[in-house]
C-alpha cells in the first residue's frame, strides 16, 4: 500500500497538471461518485481546479465553488498524469490519452492535461467540506508529512495517550491513522528501529525518552522517504551497495532503501545480528485495510525483542 510520502508525490503530480485549469470532463466508475456525477456533472465541468493535496494516505482535490474529489489508493491504486504533446494540440479528440480499460476508476481532463486513477476502490466527488462529508477524513491524526510548519507533536501525543490506546502495542499504534496519518508498514518498521523500540511495547510503558524520539523520527523519516525515496541515510546506502553480504541482490537500488524493512535474515547495519520478521496484530478502526495482522521487521538485539 502506498504510504504518506508516495501519496504526497501523487498529489504533487496532480497539482502540477490540474491546478489552475478548467475541468473539461470528470468521469468515475466507483459507485458513489458515479451516482453523484449523474446528477451534478454539469455543475463541476468548467470549474477550475484550485489545488490538490494529501493528508496521510488520502488525496484531496479542491475545485472552485466548494467542489472536491477524494481518493484513497488502498493496496493497488495509483494515479497517472498526462499532458498533451505539442504535436497533438491541434487535435480535438484527445488522442494523447490512453484508452479506458477495466482498471480505470476515474478520469479528470483539463485543458492540455489529465489525471487517471487506476485500480483504487475509493474515489469520491462532492460539494462542500470533504472533512465533513467523508467521515474518515475527520478522524485522521496529524500528518506525518506536514505541508507547513512542524509535525503536530502535541496532537500526536494526545491521541497516542488516549485511554483506549494504553493497552495497545506501539507497533500497532503507529499504523492507526487516527493517531498519526500516513504511516504504513515500511515507515513503521524504520521508525521503531531508529528509536530502538520493541514493536510489542505497550503505549502505557513508553518513556518520555521513547516519546521524544518518536516525535522527532516520524516526520524526519517521512520527509526522507518523500524527498529521497529511502529512509536509510546516504552513507548507509553506500555501505549496503558496496557489500554484497548486506543485500539480497547486489546492484539493485531498491535493496538499499531501508535498514530493516524487507531485510529479513540480512545483517543489521548497527549490530550485525540478523534482521527478523514476525506478524503483529493490528487494530483497524478506519476500514482502510482488511488485514488484522501485519509483518513487522526488526532487529531483536537493537530493539530488545525476544522473538521466541
Secondary structure, DSSP 8 states (H G I E B T S, - for coil): ---HHHHHHHHHHHHHHHTTSBEEEEEE-SHHHHHHHHHHHHHHTT-BEEEEEEETTEEEEEETTTEEEEEE-TTT-EEEEEE--GGGTT-SS-TTS----TTEEEEEEETTEEEEEES-SEEEEEES-HHHHSHHHHH--EETT-SSS---HHHHHHHHTSGGGTTSBHHHHTT-TTTEET--HHHHHHHHHHTT--TT-BGGG--HHHHHHHHHHHHHHHHHHHHHS-SS-HHHHHHHHH-GGGSSSTT-GGGGS-SSTT-TTSB-TTT--BEEEEEEE----SSS---SEEEEEEETTTTT----
